[in-house]
Amino acid sequence: MIGGFGSINHMIVTLRNNRNLLPVKRSYFKNKDYTNVKNEYYKAAGDSFDIKKATPEQLKFVRETIINKRKREARNFVILLWVGIPLICFGLFKTFQHFSFGFPQINEATELSNEKNNEEKYLFYLEDGDQWLSKRNYYNAVFQYKKAVELFPNDFDANYRLALGYSYRCQYNFEDCRVGKELIDKLEKQFPNDKDIKEVKTIFVHWGE
C-alpha cells in the first residue's frame, strides 16, 4: 500500500510540473483589434502604446478630402452618363433602324396600302366603265377606262377596254378615231396574234378613213 501510494503521488507531482511548463493559453474569442495587438507588441517590447488624437485641423482636412473625392466621383459619373447614354441610344437606333421585328416598316406598309387602294379603284373603274358601255354611254365609259389606265398604264385589260370605247365613239360619233387607232396599233405590236385586237382595229380602219 505504501509503495503504491508513493508511485501515484510521484505521477501527480510530475503532471503538475509539466502543466506549469506549458505557455498560458490565449482565448480564441479574445478581442484582437488594432489597439490590443499594438499594446501586446509594446508590452512585449517593454514600452507602452499611446494613441494620438487628431487635431481639429487634421479632421477638417480629412473631411474636405473625402467630400472633394465624392464630388469628383459624382461629376465623373454624370459626365459618363451624358456621353454614354447618347452613344448607346445612337447605337441602338442604328442597330434597329432597318429591323422590322417581322412586321412591315412604315414605308412598306404605306406602299402596300396604296397599292391595295389602287387595285380597288382599278376594278371599280373597269366595272363602272363596262356598265356605261353596256348602256351605250361611250363618253362615260371612255372616261372611266382612262382612269384605270392612269393607275396601271401597262395593263392589257384597261388599255383594250379603252380602245374598245374609242372604237364605239369612232363608229357612232366619229370621234377619237385617230387616238383609238394609235392605241390599238400599240396593243397589236405587243400581242400580234390576239383576235380581239384585230377585230377592233378593223373598226378604226373602216370608220376612221
MOFENLIN-V480790 format. One record per backbone hydrogen bond with DSSP energy under -1.0 kcal/mol. CO is the residue of the C=O (numbers start at 1). NH is the residue of the N-H. Records with the same first field share a line. If there is no record, write none. Layout:
# MOFENLIN-V480790
CO = NH / NH
This chain:
# MOFENLIN-V480790
1 = 5
2 = 6
3 = 7
4 = 8
5 = 9
6 = 10
7 = 11
8 = 12
9 = 13
10 = 14
11 = 15
12 = 16
13 = 17
14 = 18
15 = 19
16 = 20
17 = 21
27 = 30
33 = 37
34 = 38
35 = 39
36 = 40
37 = 41
38 = 42
39 = 43
40 = 44
41 = 45
42 = 47
55 = 59
56 = 60
57 = 61
58 = 62
59 = 63
60 = 64
61 = 65
62 = 66
63 = 67
64 = 68
65 = 69
66 = 70
67 = 71
68 = 72
69 = 73
70 = 74
71 = 75
72 = 76
73 = 77
74 = 78
75 = 79
76 = 80
77 = 81
78 = 82
79 = 83
80 = 84
81 = 85
83 = 87
84 = 88
85 = 89
86 = 90
87 = 91
88 = 92
89 = 93
90 = 94
91 = 95
92 = 96
100 = 103
105 = 109
106 = 110
107 = 111
108 = 112
109 = 113
110 = 114
111 = 115
112 = 116
113 = 117
114 = 118
115 = 119
116 = 120
117 = 121
118 = 122
119 = 123
120 = 124
121 = 125
122 = 126
123 = 127
124 = 128
125 = 129
126 = 130
127 = 131
128 = 132
129 = 133
130 = 134
131 = 135
132 = 137
133 = 136
136 = 138
137 = 141
138 = 142
139 = 143
140 = 144
141 = 145
142 = 146
143 = 147
144 = 148
145 = 149
146 = 150
147 = 151
148 = 152
152 = 155
155 = 159
156 = 160
157 = 161
158 = 162
159 = 163
160 = 164
161 = 165
162 = 166
163 = 167
164 = 168
165 = 169
166 = 170
167 = 171
168 = 172
169 = 173 / 175
176 = 180
177 = 181
178 = 182
179 = 183
180 = 184
181 = 185
182 = 186
183 = 187
184 = 188
185 = 189
186 = 190
187 = 191
191 = 194
194 = 198
195 = 199
196 = 200
197 = 201
198 = 202
200 = 204
201 = 205
202 = 206
203 = 207
204 = 208
